[in-house]
Amino acid sequence: MNQKKLSIVVPAYNMENYIARCLDSIFISKEPEERYEVIVVNDGSKDKTKDIVNEYLPKHQNLTLISQENQGLSAARNAGLERITGDYVWFVDSDDAITDGSITKILDSFECYSNADFLIFDWISYYVNKDEKARRHALLPRDYKYYEKALKREKANSMLRNGVPWLFVYKSEYLKQHDLKFLKGILFEDNEFRMRVFFFAKEIRFIPFAHYVYSLNRSGSISTEARKSDSYSDKHVDSIMKTAESWLQFKNENVQTTADKKYVAFSLCKMYGYLIRIASKFTPEQERVYGNNVDAWKRNFKRAFANSFSIHSLSPKILFRYFVTLYFPKYYDNISLKYLKSVLNLR
């Protein structure tokens, strides 16, 4: 029987302090190297990242190094995706690591669930500043019963706690068949990709195995730096706007059924709601640049909300958040999270 192969795509930019740890965690695998390949995309690093990867090349015939001018994370992932030869693909960030036995577990899981378009795994959070690790689940405890069950897109997407690409391992043919690539030039490309990657899926399964070690609190990381500020940069605003525009175009090109329409509208509702809440915290300069868009965002938010829910799926909680977003967006975080239970007595 022809054995399947896993492709691991590792985008890297100025990761000289972390790339060796990442690669070591991969090559320690007990699987024969014929069963997986590693494609490192050096995205214009100005440090010794490329030199470090070059040291691994003579030792591992299944390692490929691609070097390109700096174009960002999305472009680096896309470049790796174009070069894969495996049946499955996994995007691994170069400042993180994978767990022992993860490659074997992934290959075995796809052999067991051959109809799945992609699998979603658990992970381990590694707190760099404390040198501590904690197991994390892709599902909430109340949903553990759905592990390893065949799920449709709406069910799987609604339960997923975290949508970062490294949680997923995809069938390569699934991504290629539907031309699923990452949108370039934006922040939060993971969120933009998530909606589209779920759209075409016929079968999705959650696997109760932590296959990834995610590094938290690393100095200089985008997520760490972003948590230091409550303000929204222009690039932040532009990225959310481009995400909404991308999804509208995707909707026009791909939506065919009522279920399709509802699924995409649900994502658009969340994105336009986010834009409305961001607008409530604009600086005077941002108000001048982006203020004319707010009325359109509200119209699109209302339209998407109406298209995404039926009368049977509405709840007091959803309605409450809808009205807070429209009329008290600046206080959304406080009102919706702090007072929702007490006001509506919801669990």
Secondary structure, DSSP 8 states (H G I E B T S, - for coil): -----EEEEEEESS-TTTHHHHHHHHHT-SS-GGGEEEEEEEES-SSSHHHHHHHHGGG-TTEEEEEE----HHHHHHHHHHH--SSEEEE--TTSEE-TTHHHHHHHHHHHSTT-SEEEEEEEEEETTTTEEEEE-SS-GGGGGGTT--B-HHHHHHH-S---GGGEEEEHHHHHHTT----TT-S-HHHHHHHHHHHT-S-EEEEEEEEEEEEES-TT-HHHHHTT--S--HHHHHHHHHHHHHHHHHHHHH--SHHHHHHHHHHHHHHHHHHHHHHTT--HHHHHHHGGGHHHHHHHHHHHHHHH--TTT--HHHHHHHHHHHH-GGGHHHIIIIIHHHHH---
